Amino acid sequence: MIYRLLIFLVFVGIGFAHAQKPAIKVNQSRLEKSIFELAKFGIQENGETERVAFSDADIEARQWVIETLKNQGLEVSIDFAGNIVALRKGKKSNLKAISFGSHIDRVPNGGNYDGCVGSMAALEVIETLNENNITTKHPLEVIIFSNEEGGVMGSRAMSGHLGKSALQVVNSTGFSMGEGIMRLGGDTTKLADVQRKKGDMAAFLELHIEQGGILEKEKLDIGIVEGIVGLKWWDVVFTGFANHAGTTPMNARQDALLAAAKFIVAVNEVTNSFEGSQVGTVGRIKADPGAPNVIPGKVVTSLEIRDLSSAVIEKVFQAIKTKGEVIAAESNVGIEFRPLDTTAAPALTDTTIQKEIENSTTTLGLTHKYMPSGAGHDAQDMATIAPTGMIFVPSRGGISHSPKEFTSAKDMANGANVLLQTILALDKKLE
């Protein structure tokens, strides 16, 4: 009887130990080392960091990434839009790939984290799976997108949204997108072959620094991105009458700049009058003729509105437009709202993937919140062709696109572990 009881307790203990087996985790030190290694590409003699897309530093960094992926046994190629695509075979070749990644190009004098954290975390996930001898059912696909900072070029091409006119856009290197694609090993004559159709991927995941200060301020580990906001731009033109500043009485002026100034204040007030997380911004202003002794006769300001809902963007715009027309009438000037081509539709992330990210976060003992992304990302275009999820980690001080941007090794590892566990969960759940 005692013997049977002992056998029973042994089996219970084995079962309990199996149930409590800790989740595999990435190597935090190795991940941080990868970030530092990548940061070496583009350091200037003056200490500034330059790795704009298509630059020599970008090409050198990409080659380092390619060699690193090859060393992990992945099949690596460069597609016709210059994206680095690396495939790790799964147990079932008939299943669609679970894809994940980000970008490594930077804005001029940018920082070392931005999309680099998501890219290096993707490499770290692969290495962690390899060293634990784990082969997923689905193939895994690491994608390092080309020229994200200069117009999400690679992801737009993959989603079928890269127009021919975009190929003429020139970045700070002096190369156009078209020339840049060729420099990266792509082929502008075959961009149609890059496009993926809906259903070509099982899922897409992107890990990224928040680029804001919300997670740090609220002392949270992970942001589960509900979606990436859409945006619309307008030029707002105020037309008054240019006249001598010394001889024109104050009550007889048609001052376009004064009306524009009142409008700028109104944009802030109107945007704040709505419930929600929408934002409205005037970031550019040009006054003509631009002389100290001439009353401005014409002023052009920008107007940008962002939100997760296109309906909310339109609602806020109409309220701003109405207020602007009142200001113009009271100022005795004309006003015109000219829509610009710079628009992006809101991209909602997949609710099933959101839940798996939450489950992974909870299992790892991390705190989280659901939140929108106010900045554009490659995931925004991928969401149009695949179920997409996005994971944020804190940015110290909310600083981004700056040499001062920083995310701790612990926070990077937290995000990479959530990415890893979410991939494993989706691998079991999806067919």
C-alpha positions as CSV (number, residue, x, y, z in Angstrom):
1,M,0.0,0.0,0.0
2,I,2.8,2.4,0.9
3,Y,4.6,1.4,-2.3
4,R,1.6,2.3,-4.4
5,L,1.2,5.6,-2.5
6,L,4.8,6.4,-3.2
7,I,4.4,5.6,-6.9
8,F,1.3,7.8,-7.0
9,L,3.1,10.7,-5.4
10,V,6.0,10.4,-7.8
11,F,3.7,10.6,-10.8
12,V,1.8,13.5,-9.3
13,G,5.1,15.3,-8.7
14,I,6.1,14.7,-12.3
15,G,2.8,16.0,-13.6
16,F,3.0,19.0,-11.3
17,A,6.6,19.8,-12.4
18,H,5.5,19.5,-16.0
19,A,2.6,21.8,-15.5
20,Q,4.8,24.3,-13.8
21,K,7.6,24.2,-16.4
22,P,8.7,27.8,-16.9
23,A,8.3,29.4,-20.3
24,I,11.5,29.6,-22.3
25,K,13.0,33.0,-22.4
26,V,15.3,35.0,-24.6
27,N,18.8,35.9,-23.5
28,Q,18.6,39.5,-22.3
29,S,22.4,40.1,-22.5
30,R,22.6,38.7,-26.0
31,L,19.7,40.9,-27.1
32,E,21.3,44.0,-25.7
33,K,24.6,43.1,-27.3
34,S,22.9,42.8,-30.7
35,I,21.5,46.3,-30.3
36,F,25.0,47.6,-29.5
37,E,26.5,45.7,-32.5
38,L,23.9,47.1,-34.9
39,A,24.5,50.6,-33.5
40,K,28.1,50.5,-34.7
41,F,26.9,50.9,-38.3
42,G,26.6,54.6,-39.0
43,I,28.6,56.2,-36.2
44,Q,30.2,59.4,-37.5
45,E,33.5,61.0,-36.4
46,N,31.6,63.7,-34.6
47,G,29.7,61.0,-32.6
48,E,26.4,61.4,-34.4
49,T,24.6,58.4,-35.8
50,E,23.6,58.3,-39.4
51,R,21.9,55.3,-41.0
52,V,19.3,56.6,-43.3
53,A,17.8,54.1,-45.8
54,F,20.0,53.5,-48.9
55,S,23.1,54.9,-47.2
56,D,26.4,52.9,-47.1
57,A,25.8,52.4,-43.4
58,D,22.3,51.0,-44.1
59,I,23.7,48.6,-46.6
60,E,26.5,47.5,-44.3
61,A,24.0,47.0,-41.4
62,R,21.7,45.0,-43.6
63,Q,24.6,42.7,-44.7
64,W,25.4,42.1,-41.0
65,V,21.7,41.2,-40.4
66,I,21.7,38.8,-43.4
67,E,24.8,37.0,-42.2
68,T,23.4,36.7,-38.7
69,L,20.2,35.2,-40.0
70,K,22.1,32.8,-42.3
71,N,24.2,31.7,-39.3
72,Q,21.0,30.7,-37.6
73,G,20.2,28.4,-40.4
74,L,17.5,30.5,-42.1
75,E,17.0,30.8,-45.9
76,V,17.6,34.5,-46.6
77,S,16.7,36.5,-49.6
78,I,16.1,40.1,-50.6
79,D,12.8,40.7,-52.4
80,F,12.3,43.2,-55.2
81,A,11.5,46.0,-52.8
82,G,14.7,45.5,-50.9
83,N,13.1,43.8,-47.9
84,I,15.2,41.2,-46.1
85,V,13.1,38.0,-45.9
86,A,14.4,35.0,-43.9
87,L,12.5,31.7,-43.6
88,R,12.8,29.1,-40.9
89,K,11.1,25.9,-41.9
90,G,8.3,24.4,-39.8
91,K,7.1,20.9,-39.2
92,K,4.1,21.3,-41.6
93,S,5.2,22.8,-45.0
94,N,1.6,23.3,-46.0
95,L,0.9,25.9,-43.3
96,K,1.3,29.6,-43.9
97,A,4.2,31.4,-42.2
98,I,3.9,33.3,-39.0
99,S,5.8,36.5,-39.9
100,F,7.5,39.0,-37.6
101,G,10.1,41.8,-37.7
102,S,10.5,45.5,-38.1
103,H,13.2,47.9,-39.6
104,I,16.7,49.0,-39.0
105,D,17.0,52.2,-41.0
106,R,16.9,55.4,-39.0
107,V,16.0,59.1,-39.4
108,P,18.9,61.5,-39.7
109,N,20.9,61.5,-36.4
110,G,18.4,59.1,-35.0
111,G,18.7,56.7,-32.1
112,N,19.6,53.0,-31.6
113,Y,16.2,51.6,-30.6
114,D,13.2,52.6,-32.7
115,G,12.6,49.7,-35.1
116,C,15.9,48.1,-34.2
117,V,14.5,46.6,-31.0
118,G,11.8,44.7,-33.0
119,S,14.4,43.6,-35.6
120,M,17.0,42.4,-33.0
121,A,14.2,40.8,-31.0
122,A,13.2,38.8,-34.1
123,L,16.7,37.5,-34.4
124,E,16.8,36.7,-30.7
125,V,13.6,34.7,-30.9
126,I,15.1,32.6,-33.7
127,E,18.3,32.0,-31.7
128,T,16.3,31.1,-28.6
129,L,14.2,28.6,-30.5
130,N,17.3,27.1,-32.0
131,E,19.2,26.6,-28.8
132,N,16.1,25.0,-27.2
133,N,15.6,22.7,-30.2
134,I,12.1,23.9,-30.8
135,T,10.6,23.5,-34.3
136,T,7.2,25.2,-34.8
137,K,4.4,23.7,-36.9
138,H,4.3,26.8,-39.0
139,P,7.2,28.2,-40.9
140,L,8.6,31.3,-39.3
141,E,9.4,34.3,-41.4
142,V,11.6,37.2,-40.2
143,I,11.1,40.4,-42.3
144,I,13.4,43.4,-42.0
145,F,11.6,46.0,-44.0
146,S,13.4,48.5,-46.2
147,N,13.1,52.3,-45.8
148,E,10.5,52.5,-43.1
149,E,11.5,56.0,-42.0
150,G,11.3,57.4,-45.5
151,G,7.8,56.2,-46.3
152,V,7.3,52.6,-45.1
153,M,8.5,51.7,-48.5
154,G,9.1,47.9,-48.0
155,S,5.8,47.2,-46.2
156,R,3.8,49.3,-48.7
157,A,5.3,47.3,-51.6
158,M,4.5,44.1,-49.8
159,S,0.9,45.2,-49.2
160,G,0.5,46.5,-52.7
161,H,0.3,50.2,-51.7
162,L,3.5,51.6,-53.1
163,G,2.6,53.8,-56.0
164,K,4.8,54.7,-58.9
165,S,5.0,58.3,-57.9
166,A,6.6,57.3,-54.5
167,L,9.6,55.9,-56.4
168,Q,10.6,59.5,-57.3
169,V,10.7,60.7,-53.7
170,V,14.3,61.6,-52.7
171,N,15.6,61.1,-49.1
172,S,18.5,62.8,-47.3
173,T,21.0,60.5,-49.0
174,G,20.1,62.1,-52.3
175,F,18.8,58.8,-53.7
176,S,15.2,58.4,-54.8
177,M,13.2,55.4,-53.6
178,G,13.6,53.8,-57.0
179,E,17.3,54.3,-56.9
180,G,17.4,53.1,-53.3
181,I,15.6,49.9,-54.1
182,M,18.2,49.1,-56.7
183,R,21.0,49.9,-54.3
184,L,19.5,47.5,-51.7
185,G,19.4,44.6,-54.2
186,G,15.8,45.0,-55.3
187,D,14.4,45.6,-58.8
188,T,11.9,48.4,-59.5
189,T,10.7,46.6,-62.7
190,K,9.4,43.7,-60.6
191,L,7.7,45.3,-57.7
192,A,4.4,43.7,-58.5
193,D,6.0,40.3,-57.6
194,V,6.6,41.6,-54.0
195,Q,2.9,42.0,-53.2
196,R,1.3,39.5,-50.9
197,K,-2.3,38.7,-51.0
198,K,-4.7,38.3,-48.0
199,G,-4.2,34.8,-46.6
200,D,-0.6,34.5,-47.7
201,M,0.5,34.8,-44.0
202,A,-0.9,33.1,-41.0
203,A,-0.1,36.2,-38.9
204,F,2.2,39.2,-38.6
205,L,3.7,40.6,-35.4
206,E,5.8,43.6,-34.8
207,L,7.6,44.6,-31.6
208,H,8.5,48.3,-31.3
209,I,9.4,50.9,-28.7
210,E,6.4,53.0,-27.8
211,Q,7.9,56.3,-28.9
212,G,5.9,58.0,-26.2
213,G,5.9,58.2,-22.5
214,I,2.7,56.5,-21.4
215,L,4.1,53.1,-20.4
216,E,6.9,54.7,-18.4
217,K,4.6,57.2,-16.8
218,E,2.2,54.5,-15.7
219,K,5.0,52.1,-14.8
220,L,3.8,49.4,-17.2
221,D,5.8,46.8,-19.0
222,I,3.9,46.1,-22.2
223,G,1.6,48.0,-24.5
224,I,-0.9,45.9,-26.5
225,V,-1.6,48.0,-29.6
226,E,-5.2,48.2,-30.6
227,G,-4.5,49.8,-33.8
228,I,-2.4,52.4,-35.6
229,V,-4.1,55.7,-36.1
230,G,-5.1,57.1,-39.4
231,L,-4.1,60.6,-40.4
232,K,-5.2,63.3,-42.8
233,W,-3.4,66.5,-43.8
234,W,-4.7,69.8,-45.1
235,D,-3.2,73.1,-46.2
236,V,-5.3,75.9,-44.7
237,V,-5.1,79.1,-46.7
238,F,-6.0,82.5,-45.2
239,T,-6.3,85.3,-47.7
240,G,-6.4,88.9,-46.4
241,F,-4.8,92.1,-47.9
242,A,-1.2,93.0,-47.7
243,N,-0.8,96.7,-46.7
244,H,1.6,99.1,-45.1
245,A,2.0,98.2,-41.4
246,G,2.6,101.9,-40.4
247,T,-0.2,103.6,-42.2
248,T,-3.0,101.1,-41.9
249,P,-5.1,101.5,-38.8
250,M,-5.7,98.5,-36.6
251,N,-9.4,98.5,-37.2
252,A,-9.0,98.6,-41.0
253,R,-6.7,95.6,-41.4
254,Q,-7.3,92.3,-43.2
255,D,-4.5,90.5,-41.3
256,A,-4.2,86.9,-42.6
257,L,-1.6,86.0,-39.9
258,L,-3.7,87.3,-37.0
259,A,-6.6,85.1,-38.3
260,A,-4.2,82.1,-38.6
261,A,-2.9,82.6,-35.1
262,K,-6.5,82.5,-33.7
263,F,-7.1,79.4,-35.8
264,I,-4.1,77.6,-34.4
265,V,-5.4,78.2,-30.9
266,A,-8.8,77.0,-32.0
267,V,-7.4,73.7,-33.4
268,N,-6.1,72.9,-29.9
269,E,-9.3,73.9,-28.2
270,V,-11.6,72.1,-30.6
271,T,-9.6,68.9,-30.6
272,N,-9.6,68.8,-26.8
273,S,-13.3,69.3,-26.7
274,F,-14.0,65.8,-27.9
275,E,-13.7,62.7,-25.7
276,G,-11.0,60.3,-26.9
277,S,-7.4,60.2,-27.8
278,Q,-7.6,62.1,-31.2
279,V,-4.9,64.7,-31.8
280,G,-4.9,67.8,-34.0
281,T,-1.7,69.7,-34.9
282,V,-0.6,72.8,-36.8
283,G,3.1,72.2,-37.4
284,R,3.9,74.5,-40.3
285,I,3.1,78.1,-41.1
286,K,4.1,80.4,-44.0
287,A,3.3,84.1,-44.1
288,D,3.5,86.3,-47.3
289,P,5.0,88.7,-48.1
290,G,7.0,88.0,-44.9
291,A,8.3,91.5,-44.2
292,P,8.3,93.1,-40.8
293,N,6.7,96.3,-42.1
294,V,3.9,94.7,-44.2
295,I,0.6,93.3,-42.9
296,P,0.5,89.6,-44.0
297,G,-1.9,89.2,-46.9
298,K,-1.7,85.5,-47.2
299,V,-0.9,82.7,-44.8
300,V,-0.7,79.0,-45.3
301,T,-0.8,76.6,-42.3
302,S,-0.8,72.9,-42.1
303,L,-3.5,70.9,-40.3
304,E,-3.0,67.3,-39.3
305,I,-5.6,65.1,-37.5
306,R,-5.0,61.6,-36.2
307,D,-7.3,58.9,-34.6
308,L,-8.1,55.2,-34.7
309,S,-11.4,56.1,-36.3
310,S,-11.8,57.7,-39.7
311,A,-15.3,58.9,-38.6
312,V,-13.7,60.7,-35.6
313,I,-11.1,62.3,-37.9
314,E,-13.9,63.6,-40.1
315,K,-16.0,64.8,-37.1
316,V,-13.0,66.7,-35.6
317,F,-12.2,68.2,-39.0
318,Q,-15.7,69.5,-39.5
319,A,-15.7,71.1,-36.1
320,I,-12.3,72.8,-36.8
321,K,-13.5,73.9,-40.2
322,T,-16.6,75.5,-38.8
323,K,-14.6,77.3,-36.2
324,G,-12.0,78.4,-38.8
325,E,-14.8,79.9,-41.0
326,V,-16.1,81.9,-38.0
327,I,-12.6,83.2,-37.2
328,A,-12.1,84.1,-40.9
329,A,-15.4,86.0,-41.1
330,E,-14.7,87.9,-37.9
331,S,-11.2,88.8,-39.2
332,N,-12.5,89.9,-42.7
333,V,-10.3,87.3,-44.5
334,G,-10.9,84.3,-46.7
335,I,-10.2,80.7,-45.7
336,E,-9.8,77.6,-47.7
337,F,-9.1,74.0,-46.7
338,R,-7.1,72.1,-49.3
339,P,-6.8,68.3,-48.7
340,L,-3.3,66.9,-49.3
341,D,-2.4,63.5,-50.6
342,T,-0.7,62.6,-47.3
343,T,-3.3,60.4,-45.7
344,A,-3.3,57.0,-44.0
345,A,-6.3,54.9,-43.1
346,P,-6.5,53.6,-39.5
347,A,-5.3,50.1,-39.2
348,L,-6.8,48.0,-36.4
349,T,-4.9,45.0,-35.1
350,D,-6.4,41.5,-34.9
351,T,-8.4,41.0,-31.7
352,T,-7.4,37.3,-31.5
353,I,-3.7,38.2,-31.6
354,Q,-4.3,41.0,-29.1
355,K,-5.7,38.4,-26.7
356,E,-2.8,36.1,-27.2
357,I,-0.4,39.0,-26.5
358,E,-2.3,39.7,-23.3
359,N,-2.2,36.0,-22.3
360,S,1.6,35.9,-22.9
361,T,2.1,39.1,-20.9
362,T,0.1,37.7,-18.0
363,T,1.8,34.4,-18.0
364,L,5.2,36.1,-17.9
365,G,4.0,38.2,-14.9
366,L,4.2,41.5,-16.7
367,T,1.9,44.4,-16.5
368,H,0.1,45.8,-19.6
369,K,-2.4,48.2,-21.1
370,Y,-4.3,48.4,-24.4
371,M,-3.4,51.5,-26.3
372,P,-3.3,53.0,-29.8
373,S,-0.2,53.8,-31.8
374,G,0.0,57.4,-32.7
375,A,2.9,56.8,-35.0
376,G,2.9,54.9,-38.3
377,H,4.7,51.5,-38.6
378,D,5.2,48.7,-41.0
379,A,2.4,46.9,-39.2
380,Q,0.0,49.5,-40.5
381,D,0.4,48.2,-44.0
382,M,0.7,44.5,-43.0
383,A,-2.7,44.8,-41.2
384,T,-4.3,45.2,-44.6
385,I,-3.2,41.8,-45.8
386,A,-2.7,39.7,-42.6
387,P,-4.0,39.3,-39.1
388,T,-1.6,41.6,-37.3
389,G,-0.5,42.3,-33.7
390,M,1.8,44.9,-32.3
391,I,3.7,45.0,-29.0
392,F,5.1,48.1,-27.4
393,V,7.8,48.4,-24.8
394,P,8.6,51.6,-22.8
395,S,10.7,54.5,-24.2
396,R,12.5,56.4,-21.5
397,G,11.2,59.9,-21.2
398,G,9.0,59.3,-24.2
399,I,11.9,60.3,-26.5
400,S,12.2,58.9,-30.0
401,H,13.9,59.8,-33.3
402,S,16.7,61.2,-31.3
403,P,20.2,60.0,-30.2
404,K,18.7,60.2,-26.6
405,E,16.1,57.6,-27.2
406,F,16.6,54.6,-24.8
407,T,14.9,51.4,-23.8
408,S,16.4,49.3,-21.1
409,A,17.7,45.8,-21.6
410,K,15.1,44.5,-19.2
411,D,12.2,46.2,-21.2
412,M,13.6,44.9,-24.5
413,A,13.8,41.4,-23.1
414,N,10.3,41.7,-21.7
415,G,9.0,42.6,-25.2
416,A,11.0,39.9,-26.9
417,N,9.7,37.3,-24.4
418,V,6.1,38.4,-25.1
419,L,6.8,38.2,-28.8
420,L,8.3,34.7,-28.4
421,Q,5.4,33.3,-26.3
422,T,2.8,34.9,-28.6
423,I,4.4,33.2,-31.6
424,L,4.4,29.9,-29.9
425,A,0.8,30.3,-28.8
426,L,-0.3,31.3,-32.3
427,D,1.6,28.3,-33.7
428,K,-0.6,26.0,-31.7
429,K,-3.8,27.9,-32.3
430,L,-3.7,28.7,-36.0
431,E,-3.9,26.3,-38.9
